[in-house]
Amino acid sequence: MVEVLYFAWLRERIGVPREQVETTAATVSDLIAELKTREPRYEAAFADLSAVRVALDQELSDFSVPLAGVREVAFFPPMTGG
């Protein structure tokens, strides 16, 4: 079980800020693939992965990173400076 958090427009498209997800995914990419098969709203949220960033246990990460031992996965759009 992993806690998945969604921020900004990802949260708006999916409709929830966070959820507990039972997953067999080995990597972040695998988790995204599982989520996309749930409902069209997930497919829409993850349609363009170049516009999505991920943090594992609050550390910026990569889609190829293994999920073993991870408790929290956060998805958000790229941050802009200002």
Secondary structure, 3 states (H helix, E strand, C coil): CEEEEECCHHHHHHCCCEEEECCCCCEHHHHHHHHHCCCHHHHHHCCCHHHCEEEECCEECCCCCECCCCCEEEEECCCCCC
